[in-house]
Amino acid sequence: MNKLYTPELTPELLAESARLAAMGDEDIDFSDIPLKLDWSNAVRGKFYRPVKQQVTLRLDADVLHWFKTKATGGRGYQSRINAALRRVIEEEERKAG
């Protein structure tokens, strides 16, 4: 099991966090940050890596074969299955509102 590193917050850091949280958006100085309007080269998920969990899953042979044939060199089919399942979840959540 992967355990995330969570440092202990000192009283100084807690006080600073509370001060920043209490600030309004209009009080934050963004003048040193360039405005980025073109996101055409952005890469989704570049820094976020979801935690993966190994499972045993029984699939119909034809379903597994289809995913394996769509994968490059037979690799990455598990990621394709995961992406397909994620799309189903997102669609169900969208329908549920």
C-alpha positions in Angstrom: 0.0 0.0 0.0 1.4 3.4 -1.0 1.4 5.9 1.8 1.4 9.6 0.8 4.0 11.8 2.5 2.2 14.4 4.7 4.6 16.7 6.6 3.7 17.9 10.0 2.6 21.5 9.8 4.3 23.9 12.2 2.2 26.6 14.0 3.9 29.1 11.7 2.7 27.3 8.5 -0.8 26.8 10.0 -1.0 30.6 10.7 0.3 31.4 7.2 -2.2 29.0 5.6 -5.1 30.6 7.6 -4.0 34.1 6.6 -3.8 33.1 2.9 -7.2 31.3 3.0 -8.8 34.4 4.5 -7.6 36.6 1.6 -10.1 37.6 -1.1 -9.3 37.1 -4.7 -9.0 40.8 -5.2 -6.2 40.9 -2.6 -4.0 38.5 -4.5 -1.3 40.2 -6.6 -1.0 38.3 -10.0 1.1 41.0 -11.7 4.2 38.8 -11.9 2.3 35.9 -13.5 1.9 36.1 -17.3 -1.6 35.7 -18.6 -1.9 32.4 -20.5 -4.7 32.4 -23.1 -3.4 29.7 -25.5 -3.8 26.2 -24.1 -3.6 24.4 -27.4 -0.3 22.6 -26.4 -1.5 21.7 -22.9 -1.2 18.1 -21.9 -3.9 16.6 -19.7 -2.7 14.6 -16.8 1.0 15.4 -17.2 1.6 15.7 -13.5 -1.3 13.8 -12.0 -0.9 10.1 -11.7 -3.9 8.3 -10.2 -3.2 5.5 -7.7 -3.5 2.2 -9.4 -4.7 -1.0 -7.7 -3.9 -4.4 -9.0 -7.0 -6.7 -9.3 -8.0 -9.9 -10.9 -10.7 -9.4 -13.5 -12.4 -11.9 -15.7 -13.4 -10.5 -19.2 -15.0 -12.2 -22.2 -12.2 -13.5 -24.5 -13.5 -11.4 -27.4 -13.5 -8.2 -25.4 -9.9 -8.8 -24.2 -8.9 -9.7 -27.8 -10.4 -6.5 -29.1 -8.5 -4.3 -26.6 -5.3 -6.1 -27.3 -5.6 -5.7 -31.0 -6.1 -2.0 -30.6 -3.0 -1.6 -28.4 0.3 -0.8 -30.0 2.4 -3.9 -30.0 0.0 -5.6 -27.6 1.0 -3.1 -24.9 -1.3 -0.7 -23.2 -4.5 -2.7 -23.5 -5.0 -2.5 -19.7 -4.8 1.3 -19.9 -7.4 1.3 -22.7 -9.7 -0.9 -20.7 -9.3 1.5 -17.7 -10.0 4.5 -20.0 -13.1 2.9 -21.3 -14.4 2.2 -17.8 -13.6 5.7 -16.8 -15.7 7.1 -19.7 -18.6 4.9 -18.6 -18.3 6.3 -15.1 -18.1 9.9 -16.3 -21.2 9.4 -18.5 -23.2 7.8 -15.7 -22.2 10.7 -13.4 -23.1 13.2 -16.0 -26.5 11.6 -16.5 -27.1 11.5 -12.7 -26.4 15.2 -12.5 
